[in-house]
Amino acid sequence: MTSVGVNCHNYITTRQILQKRTGLILRALFEFNLIELIELNSIRR
């Protein structure tokens, strides 16, 4: 592999890791919001 090839590969790998991490954070926030909404609804009743 040339140095350009290595840099490109590292860039793609880093992007995949970041995308996975972002997806996990978004999912966690979404689930947390769902739990909050359910709790708010049960308090209102």
C-alpha positions as CSV (number, residue, x, y, z in Angstrom):
1,M,0.0,0.0,0.0
2,T,1.2,3.5,-0.7
3,S,1.0,6.2,2.0
4,V,-2.0,7.7,0.2
5,G,-3.7,4.3,0.3
6,V,-3.0,3.9,4.0
7,N,-4.3,7.4,4.7
8,C,-7.5,6.7,2.7
9,H,-8.0,3.4,4.5
10,N,-7.5,5.0,7.9
11,Y,-9.9,7.8,6.9
12,I,-12.6,5.3,5.9
13,T,-12.2,3.3,9.1
14,T,-12.3,6.4,11.3
15,R,-15.5,7.5,9.6
16,Q,-17.1,4.1,10.1
17,I,-16.2,4.2,13.8
18,L,-17.6,7.8,14.1
19,Q,-20.8,6.8,12.3
20,K,-21.3,3.8,14.6
21,R,-20.6,6.0,17.7
22,T,-23.0,8.7,16.5
23,G,-25.7,6.1,15.8
24,L,-25.3,4.7,19.3
25,I,-25.5,8.2,20.9
26,L,-28.6,9.1,18.8
27,R,-30.3,5.8,19.7
28,A,-29.5,6.4,23.4
29,L,-30.9,9.9,23.3
30,F,-34.0,8.7,21.4
31,E,-34.6,5.9,23.9
32,F,-34.1,8.3,26.8
33,N,-36.6,10.7,25.3
34,L,-39.1,7.9,24.9
35,I,-38.8,6.9,28.5
36,E,-39.2,10.6,29.6
37,L,-42.3,10.9,27.4
38,I,-43.8,7.8,28.9
39,E,-43.1,9.0,32.4
40,L,-44.7,12.4,31.6
41,N,-47.8,10.7,30.2
42,S,-48.2,8.5,33.3
43,I,-47.8,11.6,35.6
44,R,-50.5,13.5,33.7
45,R,-53.1,10.7,34.1
